C-alpha cells in the first residue's frame, strides 16, 4: 500500500485492503481511508467483505455479472434490508426477487 501513496494521489483504488490484516491493522486502515475521504480525496474499494465495507464506505455500487444492480449512498442501497449483506444478496442471488 505504501507504493500506492507515493506522490499523495487524490484517488486511491484498493482491492481487498483489509485482507489478511489483524484487528489493529483493520482499525488503522479504516481510520486512514476515512481521513483520506474526509480531506477531499476519492477512495474506491473493492471487497468481498461486505460487513467491513458497511463499516467503512459512504457510497456503494453492487455489480452482478458485469451489470450494476444497485448504487447510491450506503443507506439508499441498504433500503428496507437490515444490513448491507442482506441488500447485496437480495440483488445478486438467483432468487433476487425473493425476500432475504
BALOBA-1460 file (C-alpha; in Angstrom, 3 decimals):
// residues 100
<rec num="1" residu="x" x="0.000" y="0.000" z="0.000"/>
<rec num="2" residu="x" x="2.879" y="2.377" z="0.658"/>
<rec num="3" residu="x" x="3.695" y="2.422" z="-3.062"/>
<rec num="4" residu="x" x="0.087" y="3.429" z="-3.792"/>
<rec num="5" residu="x" x="0.609" y="6.567" z="-1.723"/>
<rec num="6" residu="x" x="3.726" y="7.873" z="-3.429"/>
<rec num="7" residu="x" x="3.018" y="11.363" z="-4.693"/>
<rec num="8" residu="x" x="-0.021" y="11.748" z="-2.395"/>
<rec num="9" residu="x" x="-2.646" y="10.773" z="-5.018"/>
<rec num="10" residu="x" x="-6.113" y="12.322" z="-4.894"/>
<rec num="11" residu="x" x="-7.657" y="8.989" z="-5.922"/>
<rec num="12" residu="x" x="-6.919" y="5.621" z="-4.306"/>
<rec num="13" residu="x" x="-8.215" y="2.405" z="-5.865"/>
<rec num="14" residu="x" x="-7.776" y="-0.533" z="-3.499"/>
<rec num="15" residu="x" x="-8.771" y="-4.183" z="-3.873"/>
<rec num="16" residu="x" x="-9.396" y="-6.065" z="-0.619"/>
<rec num="17" residu="x" x="-7.427" y="-3.567" z="1.510"/>
<rec num="18" residu="x" x="-8.044" y="-5.352" z="4.838"/>
<rec num="19" residu="x" x="-7.403" y="-8.889" z="3.593"/>
<rec num="20" residu="x" x="-5.006" y="-10.621" z="5.975"/>
<rec num="21" residu="x" x="-4.834" y="-7.773" z="8.483"/>
<rec num="22" residu="x" x="-5.236" y="-8.260" z="12.205"/>
<rec num="23" residu="x" x="-7.909" y="-6.247" z="14.082"/>
<rec num="24" residu="x" x="-5.479" y="-3.411" z="14.838"/>
<rec num="25" residu="x" x="-4.477" y="-3.197" z="11.177"/>
<rec num="26" residu="x" x="-8.124" y="-3.173" z="10.114"/>
<rec num="27" residu="x" x="-8.869" y="-0.319" z="12.505"/>
<rec num="28" residu="x" x="-5.828" y="1.589" z="11.231"/>
<rec num="29" residu="x" x="-6.802" y="1.189" z="7.558"/>
<rec num="30" residu="x" x="-10.424" y="2.190" z="8.281"/>
<rec num="31" residu="x" x="-9.253" y="5.360" z="10.014"/>
<rec num="32" residu="x" x="-6.707" y="6.111" z="7.306"/>
<rec num="33" residu="x" x="-9.208" y="5.678" z="4.464"/>
<rec num="34" residu="x" x="-11.875" y="7.709" z="6.265"/>
<rec num="35" residu="x" x="-9.382" y="10.553" z="6.820"/>
<rec num="36" residu="x" x="-8.382" y="10.463" z="3.137"/>
<rec num="37" residu="x" x="-12.018" y="10.717" z="2.082"/>
<rec num="38" residu="x" x="-12.836" y="13.452" z="4.599"/>
<rec num="39" residu="x" x="-9.930" y="15.538" z="3.296"/>
<rec num="40" residu="x" x="-11.493" y="15.583" z="-0.174"/>
<rec num="41" residu="x" x="-9.733" y="12.616" z="-1.751"/>
<rec num="42" residu="x" x="-11.514" y="9.759" z="-3.511"/>
<rec num="43" residu="x" x="-11.140" y="6.243" z="-2.145"/>
<rec num="44" residu="x" x="-12.543" y="3.372" z="-4.228"/>
<rec num="45" residu="x" x="-12.651" y="-0.014" z="-2.508"/>
<rec num="46" residu="x" x="-13.381" y="-3.410" z="-3.978"/>
<rec num="47" residu="x" x="-14.044" y="-6.144" z="-1.452"/>
<rec num="48" residu="x" x="-15.931" y="-9.335" z="-0.750"/>
<rec num="49" residu="x" x="-16.007" y="-8.482" z="2.968"/>
<rec num="50" residu="x" x="-19.440" y="-6.881" z="2.915"/>
<rec num="51" residu="x" x="-19.657" y="-6.301" z="6.656"/>
<rec num="52" residu="x" x="-16.327" y="-4.493" z="6.588"/>
<rec num="53" residu="x" x="-17.457" y="-2.301" z="3.717"/>
<rec num="54" residu="x" x="-20.545" y="-1.305" z="5.690"/>
<rec num="55" residu="x" x="-18.208" y="-0.020" z="8.417"/>
<rec num="56" residu="x" x="-16.065" y="1.972" z="6.009"/>
<rec num="57" residu="x" x="-17.905" y="3.379" z="2.991"/>
<rec num="58" residu="x" x="-20.305" y="6.221" z="2.224"/>
<rec num="59" residu="x" x="-21.465" y="5.069" z="-1.219"/>
<rec num="60" residu="x" x="-21.950" y="1.575" z="-2.646"/>
<rec num="61" residu="x" x="-22.085" y="0.033" z="-6.106"/>
<rec num="62" residu="x" x="-23.206" y="-3.595" z="-6.399"/>
<rec num="63" residu="x" x="-22.312" y="-5.375" z="-9.625"/>
<rec num="64" residu="x" x="-23.744" y="-8.709" z="-10.777"/>
<rec num="65" residu="x" x="-22.262" y="-10.354" z="-13.875"/>
<rec num="66" residu="x" x="-20.886" y="-7.011" z="-15.080"/>
<rec num="67" residu="x" x="-24.155" y="-5.124" z="-14.601"/>
<rec num="68" residu="x" x="-24.730" y="-2.505" z="-11.910"/>
<rec num="69" residu="x" x="-27.723" y="-3.691" z="-9.900"/>
<rec num="70" residu="x" x="-27.576" y="-1.033" z="-7.167"/>
<rec num="71" residu="x" x="-25.743" y="2.190" z="-6.488"/>
<rec num="72" residu="x" x="-26.192" y="5.050" z="-4.067"/>
<rec num="73" residu="x" x="-25.418" y="6.005" z="-0.520"/>
<rec num="74" residu="x" x="-24.972" y="3.196" z="1.972"/>
<rec num="75" residu="x" x="-28.419" y="3.917" z="3.436"/>
<rec num="76" residu="x" x="-30.050" y="4.019" z="-0.016"/>
<rec num="77" residu="x" x="-28.568" y="0.677" z="-1.031"/>
<rec num="78" residu="x" x="-29.459" y="-0.975" z="2.281"/>
<rec num="79" residu="x" x="-33.012" y="0.372" z="1.954"/>
<rec num="80" residu="x" x="-35.515" y="-1.930" z="3.689"/>
<rec num="81" residu="x" x="-32.871" y="-4.541" z="4.484"/>
<rec num="82" residu="x" x="-31.307" y="-4.757" z="7.920"/>
<rec num="83" residu="x" x="-27.722" y="-4.982" z="6.625"/>
<rec num="84" residu="x" x="-25.663" y="-4.308" z="3.533"/>
<rec num="85" residu="x" x="-25.061" y="-8.051" z="3.268"/>
<rec num="86" residu="x" x="-28.798" y="-8.756" z="3.066"/>
<rec num="87" residu="x" x="-29.225" y="-5.983" z="0.496"/>
<rec num="88" residu="x" x="-26.360" y="-7.464" z="-1.529"/>
<rec num="89" residu="x" x="-27.848" y="-10.961" z="-1.592"/>
<rec num="90" residu="x" x="-31.315" y="-9.632" z="-2.351"/>
<rec num="91" residu="x" x="-29.903" y="-8.043" z="-5.505"/>
<rec num="92" residu="x" x="-27.475" y="-10.750" z="-6.582"/>
<rec num="93" residu="x" x="-28.907" y="-14.126" z="-5.623"/>
<rec num="94" residu="x" x="-30.559" y="-16.491" z="-8.104"/>
<rec num="95" residu="x" x="-33.826" y="-15.594" z="-6.417"/>
<rec num="96" residu="x" x="-33.253" y="-11.825" z="-6.309"/>
<rec num="97" residu="x" x="-36.988" y="-11.170" z="-6.127"/>
<rec num="98" residu="x" x="-37.384" y="-13.295" z="-3.005"/>
<rec num="99" residu="x" x="-37.304" y="-11.750" z="0.455"/>
<rec num="100" residu="x" x="-33.905" y="-12.294" z="2.106"/>
